[in-house]
Structure formats: C-alpha cells, structure tokens
C-alpha cells in the first residue's frame, strides 16, 4: 500500500503531459523493502525503491510494474533509463495519478 503524503508535495514532481502525466522519480535499486516512499524535499522527486539490480533494465521494469499496480494504468520510463533520477509517463491525468498515489483511488 502506498504511503500517504500531502498532494502539495506530489505536485512538485507530477505534471500534465500530452495524453497523460509525467512524474519525476528517484530510484533506489537493490532495496530490501520495495515500494513508494515520500517526495524528496530537495530534489522534488518521488522516491521509489525496488528489489531489482540496475542491470539490463530490470530495475526500470520493476519501477514500471510497481507504479502501474499502484496507479492502475500503464506507466513507462521515458527519460533517465541508465540513471537513478528518471521521468515516467503515466497514462492518466495528473489528478487521477495523484489520488492513486495518495491511496484514495
């Protein structure tokens, strides 16, 4: 279950984009406790922890699966494929994504 945090924090890293929304994230691979954390106050990015190592795109795949399962729509990494700081495209509005991440689908 996603952690609840104020929508004001989410809107620092979540914005409308074309046919959906973009979300700035920072990924922690090789984590023992995967999941969505809070928004990093300095980087203005949502912290996402995954178990997969950052090799062969496995961490990116796990990020996409984790966020898709929480939000309920397709999520794709669009920038930062080889970096910890990434941008993902969410195939829904920023408001719907925010509600899902806050735990209120």
N, CA, C and O atoms as a printed pandas DataFrame, in Angstrom:
     atom_number atom_name residue_name chain_id  residue_number  x_coord  y_coord  z_coord
0              1         N          UNK        A               1    0.844   -1.177    0.000
1              2        CA          UNK        A               1    0.000    0.000    0.000
2              3         C          UNK        A               1    0.892    1.244    0.000
3              4         O          UNK        A               1    1.855    1.317    0.762
4              5         N          UNK        A               2    0.575    2.210   -0.844
5              6        CA          UNK        A               2    1.399    3.414   -0.907
6              7         C          UNK        A               2    1.290    4.237    0.367
7              8         O          UNK        A               2    0.268    4.224    1.054
8              9         N          UNK        A               3    2.332    4.930    0.655
9             10        CA          UNK        A               3    2.362    5.825    1.805
10            11         C          UNK        A               3    1.567    7.083    1.476
11            12         O          UNK        A               3    1.637    7.587    0.355
12            13         N          UNK        A               4    0.823    7.586    2.433
13            14        CA          UNK        A               4    0.056    8.818    2.214
14            15         C          UNK        A               4    0.944   10.027    2.472
15            16         O          UNK        A               4    1.667   10.074    3.467
16            17         N          UNK        A               5    0.888   10.987    1.586
17            18        CA          UNK        A               5    1.612   12.231    1.778
18            19         C          UNK        A               5    0.819   13.352    1.130
19            20         O          UNK        A               5   -0.016   13.099    0.261
20            21         N          UNK        A               6    1.070   14.578    1.539
21            22        CA          UNK        A               6    0.266   15.702    1.058
22            23         C          UNK        A               6    0.337   15.873   -0.457
23            24         O          UNK        A               6    1.413   15.728   -1.039
24            25         N          UNK        A               7   -0.792   16.180   -1.111
25            26        CA          UNK        A               7   -0.800   16.388   -2.551
26            27         C          UNK        A               7    0.086   17.547   -2.978
27            28         O          UNK        A               7    0.558   17.574   -4.115
28            29         N          UNK        A               8    0.318   18.503   -2.092
29            30        CA          UNK        A               8    1.190   19.629   -2.428
30            31         C          UNK        A               8    2.583   19.108   -2.776
31            32         O          UNK        A               8    3.206   19.591   -3.721
32            33         N          UNK        A               9    3.076   18.126   -2.017
33            34        CA          UNK        A               9    4.374   17.536   -2.296
34            35         C          UNK        A               9    4.380   16.823   -3.648
35            36         O          UNK        A               9    5.348   16.926   -4.402
36            37         N          UNK        A              10    3.302   16.102   -3.955
37            38        CA          UNK        A              10    3.225   15.381   -5.225
38            39         C          UNK        A              10    3.250   16.321   -6.416
39            40         O          UNK        A              10    3.874   16.016   -7.432
40            41         N          UNK        A              11    2.587   17.448   -6.305
41            42        CA          UNK        A              11    2.526   18.343   -7.453
42            43         C          UNK        A              11    3.838   19.059   -7.731
43            44         O          UNK        A              11    3.951   19.771   -8.729
44            45         N          UNK        A              12    4.834   18.883   -6.862
45            46        CA          UNK        A              12    6.171   19.382   -7.161
46            47         C          UNK        A              12    6.861   18.496   -8.193
47            48         O          UNK        A              12    7.769   18.943   -8.894
48            49         N          UNK        A              13    6.425   17.235   -8.286
49            50        CA          UNK        A              13    7.082   16.305   -9.208
50            51         C          UNK        A              13    6.117   15.686  -10.220
51            52         O          UNK        A              13    6.541   14.864  -11.033
52            53         N          UNK        A              14    4.856   16.048  -10.197
53            54        CA          UNK        A              14    3.840   15.487  -11.085
54            55         C          UNK        A              14    3.233   16.606  -11.912
55            56         O          UNK        A              14    2.806   17.622  -11.364
56            57         N          UNK        A              15    3.189   16.424  -13.249
57            58        CA          UNK        A              15    2.654   17.476  -14.112
58            59         C          UNK        A              15    1.947   16.870  -15.324
59            60         O          UNK        A              15    2.286   15.767  -15.753
60            61         N          UNK        A              16    0.968   17.586  -15.875
61            62        CA          UNK        A              16    0.299   17.122  -17.090
62            63         C          UNK        A              16    1.281   17.075  -18.255
63            64         O          UNK        A              16    2.207   17.883  -18.335
64            65         N          UNK        A              17    1.067   16.114  -19.159
65            66        CA          UNK        A              17    1.932   15.987  -20.327
66            67         C          UNK        A              17    1.206   15.236  -21.433
67            68         O          UNK        A              17    0.966   14.033  -21.323
68            69         N          UNK        A              18    0.860   15.939  -22.487
69            70        CA          UNK        A              18    0.226   15.300  -23.642
70            71         C          UNK        A              18   -1.032   14.540  -23.259
71            72         O          UNK        A              18   -2.006   15.124  -22.784
72            73         N          UNK        A              19   -0.999   13.218  -23.472
73            74        CA          UNK        A              19   -2.163   12.373  -23.212
74            75         C          UNK        A              19   -2.159   11.777  -21.807
75            76         O          UNK        A              19   -2.869   10.804  -21.553
76            77         N          UNK        A              20   -1.382   12.336  -20.902
77            78        CA          UNK        A              20   -1.315   11.800  -19.549
78            79         C          UNK        A              20   -0.590   12.747  -18.619
79            80         O          UNK        A              20   -0.853   13.949  -18.596
80            81         N          UNK        A              21    0.332   12.179  -17.848
81            82        CA          UNK        A              21    1.096   12.974  -16.890
82            83         C          UNK        A              21    2.515   12.450  -16.820
83            84         O          UNK        A              21    2.780   11.298  -17.164
84            85         N          UNK        A              22    3.426   13.300  -16.372
85            86        CA          UNK        A              22    4.807   12.892  -16.142
86            87         C          UNK        A              22    5.119   13.035  -14.665
87            88         O          UNK        A              22    4.670   13.973  -14.007
88            89         N          UNK        A              23    5.896   12.088  -14.156
89            90        CA          UNK        A              23    6.261   12.056  -12.752
90            91         C          UNK        A              23    7.769   11.930  -12.652
91            92         O          UNK        A              23    8.366   11.032  -13.246
92            93         N          UNK        A              24    8.389   12.839  -11.891
93            94        CA          UNK        A              24    9.824   12.780  -11.643
94            95         C          UNK        A              24   10.043   11.858  -10.447
95            96         O          UNK        A              24    9.425   12.030   -9.396
96            97         N          UNK        A              25   10.934   10.874  -10.622
97            98        CA          UNK        A              25   11.202    9.925   -9.543
98            99         C          UNK        A              25   12.703    9.772   -9.345
99           100         O          UNK        A              25   13.498   10.118  -10.219
100          101         N          UNK        A              26   13.073    9.251   -8.192
101          102        CA          UNK        A              26   14.440    8.831   -7.936
102          103         C          UNK        A              26   14.353    7.391   -7.450
103          104         O          UNK        A              26   13.595    7.086   -6.530
104          105         N          UNK        A              27   15.127    6.513   -8.065
105          106        CA          UNK        A              27   15.022    5.079   -7.819
106          107         C          UNK        A              27   16.169    4.596   -6.940
107          108         O          UNK        A              27   17.326    4.973   -7.124
108          109         N          UNK        A              28   15.813    3.755   -5.986
109          110        CA          UNK        A              28   16.802    3.073   -5.163
110          111         C          UNK        A              28   16.727    1.593   -5.510
111          112         O          UNK        A              28   15.817    0.902   -5.052
112          113         N          UNK        A              29   17.679    1.084   -6.323
113          114        CA          UNK        A              29   17.671   -0.341   -6.667
114          115         C          UNK        A              29   18.253   -1.172   -5.521
115          116         O          UNK        A              29   18.813   -0.626   -4.571
116          117         N          UNK        A              30   18.115   -2.479   -5.618
117          118        CA          UNK        A              30   18.649   -3.427   -4.631
118          119         C          UNK        A              30   18.114   -3.171   -3.226
119          120         O          UNK        A              30   18.817   -3.418   -2.246
120          121         N          UNK        A              31   16.905   -2.691   -3.114
121          122        CA          UNK        A              31   16.319   -2.394   -1.816
122          123         C          UNK        A              31   15.717   -3.652   -1.198
123          124         O          UNK        A              31   15.201   -4.516   -1.907
124          125         N          UNK        A              32   15.786   -3.748    0.122
125          126        CA          UNK        A              32   15.180   -4.898    0.796
126          127         C          UNK        A              32   13.682   -4.691    1.003
127          128         O          UNK        A              32   12.937   -5.655    1.181
128          129         N          UNK        A              33   13.242   -3.427    0.978
129          130        CA          UNK        A              33   11.820   -3.130    1.156
130          131         C          UNK        A              33   11.338   -2.262   -0.005
131          132         O          UNK        A              33   11.388   -1.035    0.080
132          133         N          UNK        A              34   10.866   -2.892   -1.100
133          134        CA          UNK        A              34   10.402   -2.117   -2.248
134          135         C          UNK        A              34    9.112   -1.379   -1.938
135          136         O          UNK        A              34    8.329   -1.784   -1.078
136          137         N          UNK        A              35    8.911   -0.284   -2.662
137          138        CA          UNK        A              35    7.681    0.475   -2.514
138          139         C          UNK        A              35    7.892    1.937   -2.815
139          140         O          UNK        A              35    9.001    2.377   -3.118
140          141         N          UNK        A              36    6.809    2.685   -2.728
141          142        CA          UNK        A              36    6.835    4.121   -2.963
142          143         C          UNK        A              36    7.006    4.807   -1.616
143          144         O          UNK        A              36    6.273    4.521   -0.669
144          145         N          UNK        A              37    7.958    5.696   -1.537
145          146        CA          UNK        A              37    8.232    6.436   -0.304
146          147         C          UNK        A              37    7.613    7.829   -0.416
147          148         O          UNK        A              37    6.558    7.989   -1.028
148          149         N          UNK        A              38    8.248    8.815    0.159
149          150        CA          UNK        A              38    7.734   10.184    0.098
150          151         C          UNK        A              38    8.470   10.973   -0.982
151          152         O          UNK        A              38    9.340   10.435   -1.668
152          153         N          UNK        A              39    8.122   12.226   -1.127
153          154        CA          UNK        A              39    8.778   13.103   -2.091
154          155         C          UNK        A              39   10.044   13.655   -1.446
155          156         O          UNK        A              39   10.000   14.195   -0.341
156          157         N          UNK        A              40   11.174   13.517   -2.143
157          158        CA          UNK        A              40   12.439   14.073   -1.664
158          159         C          UNK        A              40   12.308   15.597   -1.684
159          160         O          UNK        A              40   12.069   16.172   -2.745
160          161         N          UNK        A              41   12.459   16.266   -0.533
161          162        CA          UNK        A              41   12.202   17.699   -0.475
162          163         C          UNK        A              41   13.213   18.564   -1.234
163          164         O          UNK        A              41   12.894   19.699   -1.589
164          165         N          UNK        A              42   14.409   18.062   -1.488
165          166        CA          UNK        A              42   15.417   18.846   -2.194
166          167         C          UNK        A              42   15.401   18.585   -3.688
167          168         O          UNK        A              42   15.584   19.505   -4.486
168          169         N          UNK        A              43   15.185   17.349   -4.064
169          170        CA          UNK        A              43   15.193   17.003   -5.490
170          171         C          UNK        A              43   13.813   17.119   -6.129
171          172         O          UNK        A              43   13.694   17.103   -7.354
172          173         N          UNK        A              44   12.773   17.235   -5.310
173          174        CA          UNK        A              44   11.390   17.294   -5.803
174          175         C          UNK        A              44   11.089   16.085   -6.685
175          176         O          UNK        A              44   10.563   16.218   -7.790
176          177         N          UNK        A              45   11.432   14.905   -6.173
177          178        CA          UNK        A              45   11.187   13.649   -6.876
178          179         C          UNK        A              45   10.600   12.636   -5.903
179          180         O          UNK        A              45   10.964   12.597   -4.728
180          181         N          UNK        A              46    9.688   11.819   -6.412
181          182        CA          UNK        A              46    9.107   10.748   -5.618
182          183         C          UNK        A              46   10.138    9.630   -5.491
183          184         O          UNK        A              46   10.718    9.208   -6.492
184          185         N          UNK        A              47   10.369    9.149   -4.276
185          186        CA          UNK        A              47   11.351    8.092   -4.040
186          187         C          UNK        A              47   10.672    6.740   -4.244
187          188         O          UNK        A              47    9.658    6.442   -3.613
188          189         N          UNK        A              48   11.247    5.922   -5.140
189          190        CA          UNK        A              48   10.724    4.597   -5.441
190          191         C          UNK        A              48   11.840    3.584   -5.189
191          192         O          UNK        A              48   12.925    3.689   -5.762
192          193         N          UNK        A              49   11.562    2.599   -4.324
193          194        CA          UNK        A              49   12.555    1.567   -4.020
194          195         C          UNK        A              49   12.136    0.261   -4.678
195          196         O          UNK        A              49   10.971   -0.132   -4.619
196          197         N          UNK        A              50   13.108   -0.412   -5.312
197          198        CA          UNK        A              50   12.844   -1.688   -5.984
198          199         C          UNK        A              50   13.894   -2.712   -5.577
199          200         O          UNK        A              50   15.004   -2.350   -5.186
200          201         N          UNK        A              51   13.544   -3.984   -5.668
201          202        CA          UNK        A              51   14.473   -5.063   -5.319
202          203         C          UNK        A              51   15.471   -5.350   -6.433
203          204         O          UNK        A              51   16.591   -5.786   -6.164
204          205         N          UNK        A              52   15.081   -5.113   -7.662
205          206        CA          UNK        A              52   15.906   -5.480   -8.818
206          207         C          UNK        A              52   17.202   -4.675   -8.861
207          208         O          UNK        A              52   17.246   -3.521   -8.434
208          209         N          UNK        A              53   18.259   -5.303   -9.385
209          210        CA          UNK        A              53   19.516   -4.567   -9.571
210          211         C          UNK        A              53   19.424   -3.676  -10.805
211          212         O          UNK        A              53   18.586   -3.906  -11.677
212          213         N          UNK        A              54   20.284   -2.660  -10.884
213          214        CA          UNK        A              54   20.246   -1.754  -12.040
214          215         C          UNK        A              54   21.010   -2.320  -13.226
215          216         O          UNK        A              54   21.905   -1.666  -13.762
216          217         N          UNK        A              55   20.665   -3.516  -13.630
217          218        CA          UNK        A              55   21.362   -4.187  -14.733
218          219         C          UNK        A              55   20.343   -4.693  -15.747
219          220         O          UNK        A              55   19.333   -5.295  -15.382
220          221         N          UNK        A              56   20.615   -4.446  -17.006
221          222        CA          UNK        A              56   19.769   -4.974  -18.067
222          223         C          UNK        A              56   18.343   -4.443  -18.064
223          224         O          UNK        A              56   17.444   -5.085  -18.608
224          225         N          UNK        A              57   18.124   -3.285  -17.464
225          226        CA          UNK        A              57   16.789   -2.701  -17.455
226          227         C          UNK        A              57   15.835   -3.323  -16.456
227          228         O          UNK        A              57   14.645   -3.010  -16.462
228          229         N          UNK        A              58   16.340   -4.206  -15.591
229          230        CA          UNK        A              58   15.449   -4.885  -14.636
230          231         C          UNK        A              58   14.855   -3.931  -13.609
231          232         O          UNK        A              58   13.687   -4.067  -13.244
232          233         N          UNK        A              59   15.637   -2.972  -13.142
233          234        CA          UNK        A              59   15.103   -2.001  -12.178
234          235         C          UNK        A              59   14.017   -1.148  -12.830
235          236         O          UNK        A              59   12.994   -0.865  -12.207
236          237         N          UNK        A              60   14.236   -0.736  -14.087
237          238        CA          UNK        A              60   13.230    0.050  -14.806
238          239         C          UNK        A              60   11.930   -0.736  -14.959
239          240         O          UNK        A              60   10.843   -0.187  -14.778
240          241         N          UNK        A              61   12.043   -2.016  -15.293
241          242        CA          UNK        A              61   10.856   -2.856  -15.443
242          243         C          UNK        A              61   10.092   -2.957  -14.131
243          244         O          UNK        A              61    8.863   -2.892  -14.112
244          245         N          UNK        A              62   10.828   -3.117  -13.034
245          246        CA          UNK        A              62   10.161   -3.218  -11.734
246          247         C          UNK        A              62    9.510   -1.890  -11.341
247          248         O          UNK        A              62    8.432   -1.881  -10.747
248          249         N          UNK        A              63   10.154   -0.776  -11.667
249          250        CA          UNK        A              63    9.564    0.548  -11.411
250          251         C          UNK        A              63    8.242    0.661  -12.166
251          252         O          UNK        A              63    7.234    1.077  -11.595
252          253         N          UNK        A              64    8.243    0.297  -13.437
253          254        CA          UNK        A              64    7.024    0.377  -14.253
254          255         C          UNK        A              64    5.922   -0.510  -13.683
255          256         O          UNK        A              64    4.768   -0.090  -13.604
256          257         N          UNK        A              65    6.268   -1.733  -13.285
257          258        CA          UNK        A              65    5.276   -2.657  -12.731
258          259         C          UNK        A              65    4.729   -2.153  -11.406
259          260         O          UNK        A              65    3.522   -2.201  -11.171
260          261         N          UNK        A              66    5.612   -1.672  -10.538
261          262        CA          UNK        A              66    5.189   -1.194   -9.221
262          263         C          UNK        A              66    4.253    0.005   -9.341
263          264         O          UNK        A              66    3.177    0.019   -8.743
264          265         N          UNK        A              67    4.663    1.009  -10.111
265          266        CA          UNK        A              67    3.822    2.201  -10.258
266          267         C          UNK        A              67    2.527    1.885  -10.997
267          268         O          UNK        A              67    1.481    2.443  -10.666
268          269         N          UNK        A              68    2.579    1.005  -11.989
269          270        CA          UNK        A              68    1.356    0.604  -12.706
270          271         C          UNK        A              68    0.367   -0.067  -11.763
271          272         O          UNK        A              68   -0.836    0.178  -11.845
272          273         N          UNK        A              69    0.871   -0.916  -10.865
273          274        CA          UNK        A              69   -0.031   -1.613   -9.944
274          275         C          UNK        A              69   -0.647   -0.644   -8.931
275          276         O          UNK        A              69   -1.797   -0.825   -8.531
276          277         N          UNK        A              70    0.094    0.372   -8.517
277          278        CA          UNK        A              70   -0.424    1.342   -7.553
278          279         C          UNK        A              70   -1.424    2.292   -8.215
279          280         O          UNK        A              70   -2.491    2.559   -7.664
280          281         N          UNK        A              71   -1.076    2.795   -9.393
281          282        CA          UNK        A              71   -1.907    3.804  -10.054
282          283         C          UNK        A              71   -3.056    3.166  -10.834
283          284         O          UNK        A              71   -4.125    3.759  -10.971
284          285         N          UNK        A              72   -2.829    1.959  -11.341
285          286        CA          UNK        A              72   -3.892    1.259  -12.060
286          287         C          UNK        A              72   -3.902    1.482  -13.562
287          288         O          UNK        A              72   -4.834    1.054  -14.243
288          289         N          UNK        A              73   -2.889    2.141  -14.083
289          290        CA          UNK        A              73   -2.759    2.361  -15.521
290          291         C          UNK        A              73   -1.308    2.133  -15.921
291          292         O          UNK        A              73   -0.429    2.003  -15.069
292          293         N          UNK        A              74   -1.070    2.086  -17.235
293          294        CA          UNK        A              74    0.272    1.846  -17.741
294          295         C          UNK        A              74    1.212    3.004  -17.403
295          296         O          UNK        A              74    0.862    4.174  -17.558
296          297         N          UNK        A              75    2.417    2.650  -16.935
297          298        CA          UNK        A              75    3.461    3.615  -16.600
298          299         C          UNK        A              75    4.723    3.191  -17.346
299          300         O          UNK        A              75    5.095    2.017  -17.326
300          301         N          UNK        A              76    5.387    4.154  -18.008
301          302        CA          UNK        A              76    6.585    3.863  -18.802
302          303         C          UNK        A              76    7.694    4.839  -18.438
303          304         O          UNK        A              76    7.458    6.041  -18.323
304          305         N          UNK        A              77    8.921    4.311  -18.256
305          306        CA          UNK        A              77   10.079    5.170  -18.049
306          307         C          UNK        A              77   10.400    5.822  -19.389
307          308         O          UNK        A              77   10.640    5.127  -20.376
308          309         N          UNK        A              78   10.407    7.164  -19.429
309          310        CA          UNK        A              78   10.663    7.859  -20.687
310          311         C          UNK        A              78   12.010    8.573  -20.721
311          312         O          UNK        A              78   12.547    8.822  -21.800
312          313         N          UNK        A              79   12.556    8.901  -19.567
313          314        CA          UNK        A              79   13.878    9.534  -19.507
314          315         C          UNK        A              79   14.634    9.008  -18.299
315          316         O          UNK        A              79   14.046    8.670  -17.271
316          317         N          UNK        A              80   15.975    8.945  -18.449
317          318        CA          UNK        A              80   16.822    8.516  -17.346
318          319         C          UNK        A              80   16.945    7.015  -17.222
319          320         O          UNK        A              80   17.092    6.497  -16.115
320          321         N          UNK        A              81   16.887    6.307  -18.336
321          322        CA          UNK        A              81   16.939    4.841  -18.312
322          323         C          UNK        A              81   18.167    4.288  -17.600
323          324         O          UNK        A              81   18.094    3.216  -17.001
324          325         N          UNK        A              82   19.282    4.988  -17.651
325          326        CA          UNK        A              82   20.509    4.484  -17.031
326          327         C          UNK        A              82   20.914    5.312  -15.809
327          328         O          UNK        A              82   22.054    5.231  -15.354
328          329         N          UNK        A              83   19.991    6.097  -15.287
329          330        CA          UNK        A              83   20.276    6.942  -14.128
330          331         C          UNK        A              83   19.272    6.673  -13.020
331          332         O          UNK        A              83   18.212    6.097  -13.263
332          333         N          UNK        A              84   19.604    7.091  -11.803
333          334        CA          UNK        A              84   18.681    6.936  -10.677
334          335         C          UNK        A              84   17.512    7.910  -10.786
335          336         O          UNK        A              84   16.389    7.581  -10.406
336          337         N          UNK        A              85   17.777    9.109  -11.303
337          338        CA          UNK        A              85   16.711   10.101  -11.478
338          339         C          UNK        A              85   16.054    9.867  -12.832
339          340         O          UNK        A              85   16.705    9.928  -13.875
340          341         N          UNK        A              86   14.763    9.600  -12.798
341          342        CA          UNK        A              86   14.030    9.229  -14.006
342          343         C          UNK        A              86   12.753   10.053  -14.133
343          344         O          UNK        A              86   12.305   10.694  -13.183
344          345         N          UNK        A              87   12.190   10.015  -15.318
345          346        CA          UNK        A              87   10.870   10.585  -15.573
346          347         C          UNK        A              87   10.024    9.462  -16.150
347          348         O          UNK        A              87   10.433    8.788  -17.095
348          349         N          UNK        A              88    8.835    9.263  -15.573
349          350        CA          UNK        A              88    7.922    8.243  -16.077
350          351         C          UNK        A              88    6.677    8.916  -16.638
351          352         O          UNK        A              88    6.225    9.940  -16.126
352          353         N          UNK        A              89    6.132    8.329  -17.690
353          354        CA          UNK        A              89    4.876    8.798  -18.280
354          355         C          UNK        A              89    3.758    7.915  -17.757
355          356         O          UNK        A              89    3.839    6.688  -17.804
356          357         N          UNK        A              90    2.709    8.562  -17.257
357          358        CA          UNK        A              90    1.550    7.865  -16.706
358          359         C          UNK        A              90    0.375    8.113  -17.634
359          360         O          UNK        A              90    0.082    9.259  -17.974
360          361         N          UNK        A              91   -0.297    7.053  -18.046
361          362        CA          UNK        A              91   -1.400    7.168  -18.996
362          363         C          UNK        A              91   -2.728    7.488  -18.304
363          364         O          UNK        A              91   -3.714    6.766  -18.451
364          365         N          UNK        A              92   -2.726    8.592  -17.545
365          366        CA          UNK        A              92   -3.930    9.130  -16.919
366          367         C          UNK        A              92   -3.645   10.583  -16.560
367          368         O          UNK        A              92   -2.522   11.057  -16.734
368          369         N          UNK        A              93   -4.631   11.273  -16.073
369          370        CA          UNK        A              93   -4.422   12.680  -15.716
370          371         C          UNK        A              93   -3.565   12.794  -14.455
371          372         O          UNK        A              93   -3.454   11.847  -13.676
372          373         N          UNK        A              94   -2.971   13.955  -14.271
373          374        CA          UNK        A              94   -2.161   14.197  -13.073
374          375         C          UNK        A              94   -3.023   14.088  -11.813
375          376         O          UNK        A              94   -2.552   13.608  -10.782
376          377         N          UNK        A              95   -4.275   14.527  -11.888
377          378        CA          UNK        A              95   -5.162   14.460  -10.732
378          379         C          UNK        A              95   -5.462   13.011  -10.352
379          380         O          UNK        A              95   -5.425   12.657   -9.174
380          381         N          UNK        A              96   -5.762   12.171  -11.351
381          382        CA          UNK        A              96   -6.037   10.755  -11.063
382          383         C          UNK        A              96   -4.801   10.052  -10.520
383          384         O          UNK        A              96   -4.908    9.243   -9.598
384          385         N          UNK        A              97   -3.632   10.347  -11.077
385          386        CA          UNK        A              97   -2.392    9.746  -10.597
386          387         C          UNK        A              97   -2.128   10.171   -9.161
387          388         O          UNK        A              97   -1.715    9.359   -8.334
388          389         N          UNK        A              98   -2.367   11.441   -8.865
389          390        CA          UNK        A              98   -2.156   11.949   -7.509
390          391         C          UNK        A              98   -3.067   11.238   -6.510
391          392         O          UNK        A              98   -2.622   10.838   -5.434
392          393         N          UNK        A              99   -4.324   11.084   -6.862
393          394        CA          UNK        A              99   -5.264   10.392   -5.982
394          395         C          UNK        A              99   -4.836    8.958   -5.720
395          396         O          UNK        A              99   -4.900    8.484   -4.586
396          397         N          UNK        A             100   -4.398    8.266   -6.768
397          398        CA          UNK        A             100   -3.967    6.880   -6.608
398          399         C          UNK        A             100   -2.721    6.782   -5.733
399          400         O          UNK        A             100   -2.630    5.895   -4.884
400          401         N          UNK        A             101   -1.772    7.674   -5.928
401          402        CA          UNK        A             101   -0.548    7.648   -5.131
402          403         C          UNK        A             101   -0.815    8.035   -3.679
403          404         O          UNK        A             101   -0.088    7.603   -2.784
404          405         N          UNK        A             102   -1.827    8.828   -3.439
405          406        CA          UNK        A             102   -2.189    9.214   -2.084
406          407         C          UNK        A             102   -2.962    8.098   -1.383
407          408         O          UNK        A             102   -3.188    8.159   -0.174
408          409         N          UNK        A             103   -3.364    7.085   -2.138
409          410        CA          UNK        A             103   -4.073    5.963   -1.542
410          411         C          UNK        A             103   -5.577    6.047   -1.655
411          412         O          UNK        A             103   -6.278    5.236   -1.050
412          413         N          UNK        A             104   -6.101    7.003   -2.408
413          414        CA          UNK        A             104   -7.536    7.179   -2.496
414          415         C          UNK        A             104   -8.114    6.857   -3.845
415          416         O          UNK        A             104   -9.074    7.503   -4.262
416          417         N          UNK        A             105   -7.566    5.876   -4.554
417          418        CA          UNK        A             105   -8.060    5.506   -5.888
418          419         C          UNK        A             105   -9.498    5.857   -5.996
419          420         O          UNK        A             105  -10.113    5.630   -7.038
